[in-house]
Amino acid sequence: MQKVLSRGYQALLTAVATLTFAIGAQGAVPAPPVNQFIGIPDTVFGQMHENDCRACHGPNPPQGVPVDLTLLKERHHNLAGLDPITQLAEIIPQGTVAPYGIAGEHYGCLSCHSVEPADGNYAVSVIRDCTVCHDTASPHHLSPQAQAGNCQACHGSLVDNGLLPENREVRNGVSVPKWLPTYSPSLITPWPSKKSNAGANGEGSCFYCHGVVPTDPNNPETYFIVDPVSLVKVYSPADTHHLPGFFNPQNCAWCHPNGGTTATTPDSSSIRTCQNCHGIPSLHNIQYDIGNPEDPQIVPGRMTPGYGHIGADSDCLGCHGFSIQQQSAAPASGPIIPQLTGLSRNVVAAGRGERLELQGFNLTNRFAPLPGFSPLEYDAVVVLTNAAGERLELHPSALNPTRIEVDLPADLAPGNYRIAARKLDKISNPEILVIKRDTWVDSADLQADGTVLITGRGFGMEPPRARGMGVEIEGISATVLHWQDDLILVAAQKAQPGHRIDVLSNYWVSSSLKRAAGIADEDGRGSKHAVPKGAKNDPKKAQTKKGR
């Protein structure tokens, strides 16, 4: 099976290298394989190597894949960035992948880096291979969010979060998702597969569009079908759920009845278990208007088939095993689930209040429940979520189906945010937005006693004493006597006015030395910033705790 996983992921590598089709190109119709316009590709992410990760998280991510290299460094370093009010870094969560981090403590340089002897000095280790920290078996589905059943953390409203306790209720002594139908399954209720009254081609079940049946169970090359547009190797729902991280005892009950102890042949009630995550509220709002993507108008049963669940009568036939004949409404539908494909920038300096552009599709849509009805308009707002789960809603300054412009508040606190588009209760897949502390040097003054006083903002915590960290003057390391977020004092007897000075901590910033004016005494009176008391006479007392 490991061989299947490895080869399966290579499918995505092939796909992303050529995934340059524009949204609006013709997809694979009829399914299977289902076309790959919407959501994360239906392939297998597993048994990863560094090159696999960099296919998406590299310098040139494929079009439509909203991850790139530019934010990775800033996103990681931001974890150890100091809050301007508390002067503390983020708290390390349970299940952390930080190699030296301890859950419950605050992030620091030494949570991810070690300091090793090197050529008579010390150097900070820098791990470039993603798989050293992130699980190679399935870096996405073995994350704490996925293992807790929080599927929407990555997929948005393309799935329902029916596994979370807050979305469940007890009926007749059984815990079920709140949206589970109260009526008994009928002849038109979909089955996962093998429906007893299915159509000639399997109509009436999920497998009608999503089914992939290997022709030879012993040959991994028959476990998938290649989507002709994206070139993604599309796997069956069983493989995309089992293989990348959910094939373990604690998760079996998510999909299989009787506490996960049985994997029975599907029957009329089997779909009720699937509706933990794939309920009517999500399924009836997955649609793409291939004929008019710049102004999507969703009319169930009157659209091009093969681009969602409610577009054409043949789409309804595929799920329910009967035709709506272009005249029936789709219950719980309307605000078609939006999708994000990128941001104008993923890293923004704090305190600037910049305008950000979100790119995607279905960011607005019009929906007519039946032909001849006046359409309803659904417009997205922008939702920011910080590491603590606190949400901030922003209203767009400009909006169309493929673009949102929004003004970020100037007082938005530094940190890593998930940013998404929301229409009513339907939310898109998230992007990552890094609000980085603005770092600068106000002055770098050479004092009369040969020390250098550096003032500014955003220096963060004192880094480990190692090559390439701390303060360098003309490329030579200077001894740190005192370090705080807005002031650093170093000993540098050979420093001269005009020398370049670099502050190297979470973020790099540089300036030029100048001679301080008006130094009257050892306490620093007459200079712009007083030297911290004790920093000169007792350097050890003035040192901050490093790496925390």
N, C-alpha and C positions, 0 to 999 in steps of 0.2 A: 504493500500500500504506500510505503514511503516513496517508491519509485513513481507511483501515480501522482503523488503530491508534487514532487520535484518537477516532473514533466508538465504537470498541470500549470504550475506557475509560469513556466517558460512560455505558455500560451499568452499570458498577459504581457510578457516582455515583447513578444512579437507584435502584439496588438498595439502597445503604447508607442512603439517605434514608428508605427504607421497610422496612428489614430489622429489623422489630420482632417477627417471629414467634418464638414460644418453641420451644426444642428440644422436639420432641414433636408439633409441628403436622404435618399430613399433607403429604408432599412430592409431587414430580412422579413419578407411577407410571402406566404404565410409561415407561421412558426410550426414546429420548432426548427432552428433555435429562435427563441424570442429575441427581437432586436435589442441592442444594448444602448439605446439613447438615454434611458432614464436610470439613475442610480448607479451604485458600484457594480462593475461587471460581474456576471454570474459565473465566475471562474473560481479556482482554488488558490488561496494564498497560503502557502505552507512550505516547510523545509527551506527556509530562506537563506540566501547568501548575500553578502554585502552588495554585489552588483544588482541583485534583484531589487533591493531596497532603493538603490540609486536610479533605477529605471523611472521611478516617480519622484523620489526625493533627491533629485540631482539638479545640475545647473540648467537643464533644458527639459522640464517636464512636458509631457505630451499635451496637446490641446485638449481641453475639457477635463484635465486631471488637476484638481485644485490643491496641489502640494508642490513645493519647490524648495531648493537649497537655501535661498536667501534668508528665510526666517528661521532655519534650524538652529544656527549658532545663537541668534538673539533670543529665540524661544527658550533654549536651555539656560543661557546666562541670566535671563530675566528671573528664573526661579530663585537665584541667589541675590537678586537686586533688593536693596533695602527700601522698605516702605518709608516715604518721606515723613510720616507722622510717628510711626512706632519705631522706626529704625531697625526693623526686623525683616528677615527674608521670609519667603513662604514656608509653611510647615510641610514636612515630608509626609505624604499619605501612606496608608497601609497598602501593601502590595507594590511598593516602589521598585523600580528597576535601577535606581541609582546604585552603583556597585558598592559604595561605602556609606550610603545614607542609612539613617536609623529613623524609622517611622515615629512621628511625633516631635522630632527635633526640627530645627530650622535648617533650610538648605544653606550650604556654604561651598566654597571651592573644593574642599576635601570630601564632599559628598560624592563627587564624580571623578575627581582627579586624585592621584597620589603624587608624592614628591620623592624622587629617586636620586641617589648620588650620580653625578655625571661630570667627568673630567675635573675633579677637584672642587666641583661646585654642586648645586642641586638643580634639578630640572623637574618641571611639572609634566606628568604623563598626559598625553592627549590621545584618547581612543577615537579612531576614525571609523572603525568597523561597527556599524549599527547593531549587528547581531551579538556583540559582546554583552550589551546591556539588554537589548530587546529580544524576547524569546524567538528563536528561529522557527519553532514548529508552527506558530501562528501569532505574529506580533500584534495583530488586530483583535482577534477573537479570544486571546488569552489575557487581554487587558482587564483591569478591575471592573470597568463599566460593562463590558460584554459578559463577563462571568457572573455579574449581578443581574443580568437580564435587561440592562438598559440599552436596548438596541437603537433607540432614537438618538443616542449620543453621537452616533456616526451616520446613521441612515435617515435621520429626520422622520417625518410622518409617512414615509414609504412603508414603514412597519408600525404596529401599535405596541405600546409598552405595557402589555397585559400581564407581564410577569412580575411587575413591581407591586408591592403590597398596597400602595395608595390607589392603584387602579383596579382593585379587586373587591368583591363583595361575596357574602355567603348566601347561597340559595339551596334550600333543602339540605343543609349541612355540608355543602360542597363549595369550596372557594373557586370563583369563576371571574373572568374579566367583566367589568361593568357593562360593556357593550354587547356581551354575548346574547344572541336572540333568546327570548323567553319561549318561543314557539318550538314545536318539535320539527325535526328535519322533514322535508317533503320531497316529492319527486323532482323538484327543480333545485334542491339544495346541492351545491357542488360536492363532489368527493375529491380526496387527494388524487386517487387513481382507481382504476378497475371498477368504475361505477357499473352497477348491475344493469341499468337501463341506458347505458351510454350509446351515443351515436356510432355510426359505422367507423369513424376515425377516432373514437375516444371522446367525443364531445360530452361535456358535463363534468369534467374533472380538470384539476390543475395540470395534469400530465398532458392534456391536449396541446398546450402551448409550451410548457416548461419541461416536458418529459425528454430525457436522454437515456436510451437503453443501450448498454454495451452489447455489441454483437458477439464479442468474445471476452468473457470475464477475466481471462488470463492475459489479455492483451491491453495494456494501458492506453494504447492509441485509439481504442474504440470506446473510451469512457466519456468522450466529449463530441460535440458537433461544432465546427468552426462557423462563427457568424461571418457571412461573406462581406459585410461592410467594415466592421471594426477589426476583423480577424481574431477576435477573442475566442478562445476555446471554451465553449459554454458547457458546464457540467449540470448534472441533475440536481434538484433540490436536496436529495439525500446526501450527495457528495458535498455540496456547498455548505450544508449544515454540519455533517459529521466530521469531515476531514479537517477543517481549520479550527479546531479547538473545542468543539462541543461534544466530542465523543468521549465522555467520562461519566461515571455513575451519577454524580450530583446533578447533572443536567438532563438525564434521560427523560425524567417526568415532564419536562417542558413540552415534549412532542408526543411521548408515548403514554397510553393510559395505564391505570393500575399502578401509579407511582413509578412508572418507567420500567416496570418489570416485564411487560409484554410488548412485542412489536407485531401486532395482529394484522391480518388482511383487512384493508379498509372496508368500512361499512357506512351506513347512512349517517352515523353520529361522529365519524372520525374527524370531519371538518371542524367540529367544535373545539377539539384540542388545537388544531392549527390556528383557530381564531384567537388564541392567546396573543399572537403577534400579527396575524393577517386577518383582521376583522373587516366588516363592511365599511367602517369609517375610513380605513386606509384604501382598501381595494377599489372602492367606487370613486376615488379621487386621484387615481393614477391614470393620466391621459396626456397625450401630446397631439397638438394640432399640426400635423405634417403639412397641411395645405396652406396654413397661415400662421407660422410660428411668431411673426412680429406683432400679431394682434389675435391671440388665440380665442376662438369662440367655440365653446364646448356645447354641443347639442347631442345628447345620447342617442345613438342609433342612426345618426345622419352624417357620420364622418368616415374618413378613410380607415379601413380595417387594419388591425395589426399594430396599432400604436398606443395601446392601453387597454383598459378593461371595459370601458363603457362607450367607445367611439362608434362602433358599427354593430349591426345586429349579429354579425358573425362573431364578434368579440363576446357578446352576451351568450351566444349559442355555445361557445367554447367552454365557458364556465358552468352554465346552468343546464345545458343540454336541450335548449329550446330557443326559438328565434323570437325576438321582441318585435320583429317586423316594423322597425323604425317608428314605433309609436309609444313605447312605455318609458316611464321615468326610471332613474337609477336611485334608489333610496340612499340618503345620507351623502349625496354628492353635491358639488358646487364649487368650493374653494380648491381647485385643482392644486395638488402639492407642488410648491415651487422647488426649483433646483438651482444651486449655485455652482458656477464653474470657475470663479476666480475673483480676486480683488485687484484694484488698481495698485495697491501696495499692502503688504502684510506687516510691515514694521513702521510705526509712527512714533515720533518723539512726543513725550508728554508735554502738556502745557501749551500746545500750539493750535488746537481746535481746527484741524485740517478737514477738508472735504474728501470723502472716500467714495469710490465707485464700486458697486457690487455687480458682477456680471453673472448671467444665468438664463433661465427661461421659465415660463409660467409665473413670472413675478407679478403679473396681473392677468386676469382672465375674465371673460364674460361667459355666463352659463345660463342656458335656457333649458329648464327641466323638460319641456316638451316643445316640438315645433309649433311656431306661432305665438309662443309666450314671450313677453318682453324679457330680455336677458338681465340677469343680476351681475353687478360689477364687483369683483373681488380684487382689492389692492393690498400689496404687502407692506408691512412695516419692518423695521430692522430691530433685532433683539441681540443685545450683548449680554453674555453670561461670564462672570468672573470665576476664579478658582474656588470661591466659597459657595458658588451656586446662586449668587445674587444676580438678578436680572435688571437690565435697563432697556427701556423701549424708546427707540428713536423714530421720528416720522420723517420720511424722505423729503428732500428739497426738490427732487425731480424723480420721475418714475415712468417706466414703460415696461413691456413684457420681458425685455432682455437686459435692462439696466436700472439700477437704483443709485441715486446720488444722495448721500447723507452727510450731515455736518457733525463731526465728533465734538463732544464738549471739551472745552479747554481745560476743565478741571477733572477730566477722566483720570483716575488713579493709575499709576504704572502697574503693569501685570500682563498676564496672558489671558486672552478672552476668546471665547467661542462667539462667532458672529454668524447670524442666520437671518433668513427672511421668513416672516410669518404672515399667513392669511387666515384670520379667525383662529381656529385651533390647529391649523396645518402648518408645520414648520419644515424648512428646508434642511438639507444636509449642512453641517457647520463648516465654516472656514476658521482658521486661526488668525487672530489679530494680536500682535505684540505691541503694547504701549510701553515704550522704552523710556526710562528716565533720561531726560536731557542732561548731558554731561559736558561741562566746560571748565576752563581755567580762567578765572578773573585776573589773577596775577601770579607771577612766579618771581619772588624777590630774593636777591642775594643779600643776606644779613651781614653785619659787620664782623661777626664771629665765624663766618664761613658756612653757616647753615643756610638752607633755602626754605623759605616759607611759601607754600603754594595754597592759594585760596580759590574757591570755585564752588562747584555743585555736582552731586551725583557720583562722587568717587567710590561710594559703596563701602563694603567691608575691606579691611586690610587683607591682601592676598598672602598666600604662603611665601616665605622668603626663598626664592628660587630664580634661576635665570629666566629673563623675559617677564618677570612679574615685579610689581611694586613701582619704583620710580627709577628711571634711567636718565642720565645726563650725558648727552653725546654718545649714547649707546652703552654707557658704563653704569652698572648698578650703584645706586646710592643707598646708604644706610638710613632706614626709616626710624626716626625718633618718636614720632607721634602721627597717628592716622585717625581721621574722622571723616564723615561724609562730605564736609565742606572745607576741610583744612588739613594739610599735611606738612610736617616738618621733617626735613632730611639733613643729614650731615654730608657735606660735599666740599671739602677744602680746596679742590682744584677747579671748582666751577667758576666760570667767567661770564660777565654780561654778554648776551647774544647767543650763548649756548642753547642748544635744543634740549627741552625737557619733556619726557614722556611719562604719563601716569598710566600704568598698566594694571587694571583690575578687571571687573566685569566688562567694562567698556574702555576702549583706548581713547586717550585725548592728549594733545600736545600743545606746547607753547614755547616761548623764548624767555630766557632769563633776563632780568634787568636788575640794576643795583637799587636796593631800597633806599628811600630818602627819609631823613628825620628819625633815624634810630637813636634814641636818647639813652637807653639803659638796657640791662639784661632782660627786663620783663617785657621789652618790646614796645614801651610807650613811645608814641610818635609814629609807629607804623600803622597801616590800615587795619590790620588784625593783630591782636595781642597773641604772643606765643603762649600756648597752654602752659600753665604753671607746672613746673617739675619736668617738662619735656626735655629741657637741656641738661639739667643737673642729674636726673635719674632716668636715663633712656629706658631701662627695663620696666620701671613703674608705668611709663607712658605707653607701652606697647599694648595693642589690642589683641584679643584672642583670635588667632588666625584659623582660617578654614571653617569657620562656623558662622 
